């Protein structure tokens, strides 16, 4: 008899369960669903923004690579041009005076090498500066996004202090 009453739901039990479900459903619909859906939409929008920024950063890096390759090609062409000029001058001077031609050719080659080295160093410095600026910009945006609330800031400070304690000992 006891087992049969547990298996067969009574009308009162069904009524109260239905009423309780209706109240919970009403409260969820009234107070919880809108904030949950708006939070989900906000998260989706922030993810799309992050993907867009990542694509933009990737495009900028690709553009910088292309610019650097172009600078290298120009430097190579200029180097070849300078080397050709140096050889022509050396050949002309050899006909007049072999010793004077050798000295001038060496000076031109040294100047061409120095110019190439200077241009290469300038291109490398410029590339490093651009990559550094981009890295700082990306890091700043990531940190701003990650450290929007107080708990995330505190968590980062605690983690840095814990890691610095490990490195000091």
BADREN-831816 format. One record per residue (C-alpha): x, y, z; residue in three letters; residue number from 1. Coordinates in pm, 1 decimal. Layout:
<node x="X" y="Y" z="Z" residuo="ALA" num="NUM"/>
...
***
This chain:
<node x="0.0" y="0.0" z="0.0" residuo="UNK" num="1"/>
<node x="281.7" y="238.8" z="85.9" residuo="UNK" num="2"/>
<node x="462.0" y="151.8" z="-236.1" residuo="UNK" num="3"/>
<node x="148.0" y="210.2" z="-442.1" residuo="UNK" num="4"/>
<node x="101.1" y="562.1" z="-299.9" residuo="UNK" num="5"/>
<node x="458.7" y="650.9" z="-394.7" residuo="UNK" num="6"/>
<node x="414.5" y="532.4" z="-750.7" residuo="UNK" num="7"/>
<node x="72.1" y="688.9" z="-811.3" residuo="UNK" num="8"/>
<node x="82.2" y="1069.0" z="-795.0" residuo="UNK" num="9"/>
<node x="-213.3" y="1223.2" z="-613.9" residuo="UNK" num="10"/>
<node x="-402.2" y="1519.2" z="-751.5" residuo="UNK" num="11"/>
<node x="-276.7" y="1746.1" z="-472.0" residuo="UNK" num="12"/>
<node x="85.2" y="1655.5" z="-541.8" residuo="UNK" num="13"/>
<node x="43.7" y="1727.5" z="-914.3" residuo="UNK" num="14"/>
<node x="-134.1" y="2056.6" z="-834.8" residuo="UNK" num="15"/>
<node x="139.7" y="2180.7" z="-598.0" residuo="UNK" num="16"/>
<node x="423.3" y="2068.3" z="-826.8" residuo="UNK" num="17"/>
<node x="258.7" y="2245.9" z="-1121.7" residuo="UNK" num="18"/>
<node x="201.9" y="2559.6" z="-914.6" residuo="UNK" num="19"/>
<node x="563.9" y="2554.7" z="-786.8" residuo="UNK" num="20"/>
<node x="697.6" y="2503.6" z="-1139.1" residuo="UNK" num="21"/>
<node x="483.1" y="2789.0" z="-1267.4" residuo="UNK" num="22"/>
<node x="608.7" y="3026.3" z="-997.5" residuo="UNK" num="23"/>
<node x="973.4" y="2933.7" z="-1061.0" residuo="UNK" num="24"/>
<node x="917.6" y="2964.4" z="-1437.4" residuo="UNK" num="25"/>
<node x="755.4" y="3305.8" z="-1394.4" residuo="UNK" num="26"/>
<node x="1037.6" y="3430.7" z="-1168.2" residuo="UNK" num="27"/>
<node x="1304.0" y="3308.7" z="-1409.0" residuo="UNK" num="28"/>
<node x="1126.9" y="3464.7" z="-1706.8" residuo="UNK" num="29"/>
<node x="1074.3" y="3790.9" z="-1521.6" residuo="UNK" num="30"/>
<node x="1414.9" y="3838.5" z="-1357.5" residuo="UNK" num="31"/>
<node x="1682.4" y="3598.1" z="-1485.1" residuo="UNK" num="32"/>
<node x="1649.5" y="3538.6" z="-1859.1" residuo="UNK" num="33"/>
<node x="1700.8" y="3896.0" z="-1977.4" residuo="UNK" num="34"/>
<node x="2024.7" y="3950.6" z="-1781.6" residuo="UNK" num="35"/>
<node x="2153.2" y="3607.9" z="-1880.8" residuo="UNK" num="36"/>
<node x="2077.0" y="3668.0" z="-2249.1" residuo="UNK" num="37"/>
<node x="2223.7" y="4019.1" z="-2241.0" residuo="UNK" num="38"/>
<node x="2541.2" y="3885.2" z="-2077.1" residuo="UNK" num="39"/>
<node x="2567.3" y="3617.5" z="-2345.2" residuo="UNK" num="40"/>
<node x="2520.9" y="3875.8" z="-2621.1" residuo="UNK" num="41"/>
<node x="2779.6" y="4103.8" z="-2461.3" residuo="UNK" num="42"/>
<node x="3027.5" y="3815.6" z="-2438.3" residuo="UNK" num="43"/>
<node x="2965.6" y="3724.2" z="-2800.2" residuo="UNK" num="44"/>
<node x="3022.9" y="4085.1" z="-2905.4" residuo="UNK" num="45"/>
<node x="3347.2" y="4107.6" z="-2706.9" residuo="UNK" num="46"/>
<node x="3473.0" y="3783.5" z="-2863.2" residuo="UNK" num="47"/>
<node x="3393.1" y="3916.1" z="-3210.0" residuo="UNK" num="48"/>
<node x="3575.7" y="4239.9" z="-3129.5" residuo="UNK" num="49"/>
<node x="3879.0" y="4046.9" z="-3006.8" residuo="UNK" num="50"/>
<node x="3880.4" y="3836.5" z="-3323.4" residuo="UNK" num="51"/>
<node x="3858.4" y="4152.7" z="-3532.6" residuo="UNK" num="52"/>
<node x="4149.8" y="4310.0" z="-3348.2" residuo="UNK" num="53"/>
<node x="4354.2" y="3993.0" z="-3387.1" residuo="UNK" num="54"/>
<node x="4286.9" y="3993.3" z="-3761.3" residuo="UNK" num="55"/>
<node x="4383.5" y="4358.3" z="-3780.3" residuo="UNK" num="56"/>
<node x="4706.3" y="4290.9" z="-3592.0" residuo="UNK" num="57"/>
<node x="4783.3" y="3996.2" z="-3820.2" residuo="UNK" num="58"/>
<node x="4724.8" y="4215.8" z="-4126.7" residuo="UNK" num="59"/>
<node x="4950.8" y="4485.9" z="-3984.7" residuo="UNK" num="60"/>
<node x="5225.9" y="4232.2" z="-3919.6" residuo="UNK" num="61"/>
<node x="5191.0" y="4100.0" z="-4274.3" residuo="UNK" num="62"/>
<node x="5211.3" y="4454.9" z="-4407.6" residuo="UNK" num="63"/>
<node x="5522.2" y="4520.1" z="-4200.1" residuo="UNK" num="64"/>
<node x="5679.0" y="4200.2" z="-4336.4" residuo="UNK" num="65"/>
<node x="5607.1" y="4312.5" z="-4690.9" residuo="UNK" num="66"/>
<node x="5756.1" y="4656.6" z="-4619.3" residuo="UNK" num="67"/>
<node x="6066.8" y="4499.4" z="-4467.3" residuo="UNK" num="68"/>
<node x="6108.4" y="4267.0" z="-4763.8" residuo="UNK" num="69"/>
<node x="6077.5" y="4564.4" z="-4997.1" residuo="UNK" num="70"/>
<node x="6343.4" y="4751.5" z="-4797.4" residuo="UNK" num="71"/>
<node x="6574.0" y="4449.8" z="-4818.6" residuo="UNK" num="72"/>
<node x="6521.9" y="4425.7" z="-5195.6" residuo="UNK" num="73"/>
<node x="6601.2" y="4796.5" z="-5234.4" residuo="UNK" num="74"/>
<node x="6912.0" y="4758.8" z="-5020.4" residuo="UNK" num="75"/>
<node x="7025.3" y="4462.1" z="-5228.3" residuo="UNK" num="76"/>
<node x="6965.2" y="4649.6" z="-5553.1" residuo="UNK" num="77"/>
<node x="7150.6" y="4953.1" z="-5422.1" residuo="UNK" num="78"/>
<node x="7433.2" y="4732.3" z="-5300.8" residuo="UNK" num="79"/>
<node x="7460.0" y="4570.6" z="-5643.0" residuo="UNK" num="80"/>
<node x="7452.1" y="4910.7" z="-5806.1" residuo="UNK" num="81"/>
<node x="7724.4" y="5041.6" z="-5576.4" residuo="UNK" num="82"/>
<node x="7935.9" y="4732.5" z="-5629.0" residuo="UNK" num="83"/>
<node x="7900.5" y="4769.5" z="-6004.8" residuo="UNK" num="84"/>
<node x="8005.8" y="5134.0" z="-5983.4" residuo="UNK" num="85"/>
<node x="8301.7" y="5039.8" z="-5768.4" residuo="UNK" num="86"/>
<node x="8413.5" y="4777.4" z="-6020.0" residuo="UNK" num="87"/>
<node x="8379.6" y="5021.0" z="-6312.6" residuo="UNK" num="88"/>
<node x="8580.2" y="5286.3" z="-6133.5" residuo="UNK" num="89"/>
<node x="8842.0" y="5033.2" z="-6035.4" residuo="UNK" num="90"/>
<node x="8874.5" y="4914.4" z="-6397.1" residuo="UNK" num="91"/>
<node x="8920.8" y="5269.3" z="-6525.2" residuo="UNK" num="92"/>
<node x="9181.0" y="5348.9" z="-6263.5" residuo="UNK" num="93"/>
<node x="9370.6" y="5024.1" z="-6330.9" residuo="UNK" num="94"/>
<node x="9430.2" y="5145.5" z="-6685.1" residuo="UNK" num="95"/>
<node x="9581.5" y="5472.4" z="-6557.7" residuo="UNK" num="96"/>
<node x="9758.9" y="5366.2" z="-6242.8" residuo="UNK" num="97"/>
<node x="9726.1" y="5026.0" z="-6082.3" residuo="UNK" num="98"/>
<node x="9814.6" y="5136.5" z="-5730.3" residuo="UNK" num="99"/>
<node x="9583.0" y="5438.4" z="-5725.0" residuo="UNK" num="100"/>
<node x="9295.7" y="5231.1" z="-5868.1" residuo="UNK" num="101"/>
<node x="9334.2" y="4965.1" z="-5600.6" residuo="UNK" num="102"/>
<node x="9322.5" y="5221.6" z="-5318.4" residuo="UNK" num="103"/>
<node x="9015.2" y="5398.1" z="-5460.8" residuo="UNK" num="104"/>
<node x="8832.5" y="5072.7" z="-5525.5" residuo="UNK" num="105"/>
<node x="8895.3" y="4960.0" z="-5168.1" residuo="UNK" num="106"/>
<node x="8763.0" y="5292.4" z="-5037.0" residuo="UNK" num="107"/>
<node x="8450.0" y="5267.5" z="-5250.6" residuo="UNK" num="108"/>
<node x="8385.6" y="4910.1" z="-5142.6" residuo="UNK" num="109"/>
<node x="8432.1" y="5004.4" z="-4777.0" residuo="UNK" num="110"/>
<node x="8190.4" y="5295.1" z="-4816.9" residuo="UNK" num="111"/>
<node x="7939.8" y="5071.9" z="-4998.5" residuo="UNK" num="112"/>
<node x="7961.4" y="4812.2" z="-4722.3" residuo="UNK" num="113"/>
<node x="7920.9" y="5078.9" z="-4455.8" residuo="UNK" num="114"/>
<node x="7620.3" y="5227.8" z="-4636.8" residuo="UNK" num="115"/>
<node x="7463.5" y="4885.0" z="-4669.2" residuo="UNK" num="116"/>
<node x="7536.0" y="4809.7" z="-4303.8" residuo="UNK" num="117"/>
<node x="7390.1" y="5145.9" z="-4198.5" residuo="UNK" num="118"/>
<node x="7077.5" y="5097.4" z="-4409.5" residuo="UNK" num="119"/>
<node x="7036.6" y="4743.4" z="-4281.0" residuo="UNK" num="120"/>
<node x="7074.5" y="4861.1" z="-3922.0" residuo="UNK" num="121"/>
<node x="6828.6" y="5145.8" z="-3983.0" residuo="UNK" num="122"/>
<node x="6575.5" y="4902.7" z="-4132.1" residuo="UNK" num="123"/>
<node x="6619.0" y="4663.8" z="-3839.1" residuo="UNK" num="124"/>
<node x="6580.2" y="4946.4" z="-3586.4" residuo="UNK" num="125"/>
<node x="6269.0" y="5072.0" z="-3762.8" residuo="UNK" num="126"/>
<node x="6121.6" y="4721.3" z="-3775.6" residuo="UNK" num="127"/>
<node x="6196.4" y="4668.0" z="-3404.6" residuo="UNK" num="128"/>
<node x="6035.5" y="4999.8" z="-3319.8" residuo="UNK" num="129"/>
<node x="5722.2" y="4917.2" z="-3516.0" residuo="UNK" num="130"/>
<node x="5698.0" y="4569.2" z="-3365.1" residuo="UNK" num="131"/>
<node x="5757.4" y="4714.3" z="-3018.7" residuo="UNK" num="132"/>
<node x="5485.9" y="4976.7" z="-3063.2" residuo="UNK" num="133"/>
<node x="5244.2" y="4714.9" z="-3189.0" residuo="UNK" num="134"/>
<node x="5332.8" y="4479.7" z="-2903.4" residuo="UNK" num="135"/>
<node x="5279.5" y="4754.5" z="-2648.0" residuo="UNK" num="136"/>
<node x="4946.0" y="4847.2" z="-2805.4" residuo="UNK" num="137"/>
<node x="4827.9" y="4485.7" z="-2808.8" residuo="UNK" num="138"/>
<node x="4949.7" y="4427.2" z="-2452.1" residuo="UNK" num="139"/>
<node x="4780.5" y="4745.4" z="-2332.8" residuo="UNK" num="140"/>
<node x="4449.4" y="4647.5" z="-2491.0" residuo="UNK" num="141"/>
<node x="4471.4" y="4294.8" z="-2351.8" residuo="UNK" num="142"/>
<node x="4555.8" y="4422.8" z="-2002.7" residuo="UNK" num="143"/>
<node x="4273.9" y="4675.4" z="-2011.7" residuo="UNK" num="144"/>
<node x="4031.3" y="4406.2" z="-2111.7" residuo="UNK" num="145"/>
<node x="4162.1" y="4151.3" z="-1861.4" residuo="UNK" num="146"/>
<node x="4185.0" y="4395.8" z="-1570.9" residuo="UNK" num="147"/>
<node x="3845.0" y="4564.6" z="-1603.0" residuo="UNK" num="148"/>
<node x="3727.7" y="4458.0" z="-1258.9" residuo="UNK" num="149"/>
<node x="3893.7" y="4488.0" z="-919.4" residuo="UNK" num="150"/>
<node x="3917.1" y="4112.2" z="-854.7" residuo="UNK" num="151"/>
<node x="4113.1" y="4051.1" z="-1174.6" residuo="UNK" num="152"/>
<node x="4355.6" y="4328.2" z="-1080.2" residuo="UNK" num="153"/>
<node x="4403.7" y="4186.7" z="-731.6" residuo="UNK" num="154"/>
<node x="4452.1" y="3836.5" z="-873.0" residuo="UNK" num="155"/>
<node x="4722.3" y="3960.4" z="-1112.1" residuo="UNK" num="156"/>
<node x="4903.2" y="4149.4" z="-833.5" residuo="UNK" num="157"/>
<node x="4895.2" y="3840.5" z="-608.7" residuo="UNK" num="158"/>
<node x="5028.1" y="3619.9" z="-888.3" residuo="UNK" num="159"/>
<node x="5313.6" y="3862.0" z="-969.9" residuo="UNK" num="160"/>
<node x="5408.3" y="3889.0" z="-604.0" residuo="UNK" num="161"/>
<node x="5404.4" y="3510.7" z="-566.1" residuo="UNK" num="162"/>
<node x="5622.5" y="3464.4" z="-878.1" residuo="UNK" num="163"/>
<node x="5864.7" y="3738.4" z="-776.6" residuo="UNK" num="164"/>
<node x="5899.2" y="3571.6" z="-436.7" residuo="UNK" num="165"/>
<node x="6000.3" y="3249.1" z="-611.2" residuo="UNK" num="166"/>
<node x="6259.1" y="3425.6" z="-827.8" residuo="UNK" num="167"/>
<node x="6413.4" y="3616.6" z="-536.5" residuo="UNK" num="168"/>
<node x="6473.9" y="3302.3" z="-328.7" residuo="UNK" num="169"/>
***
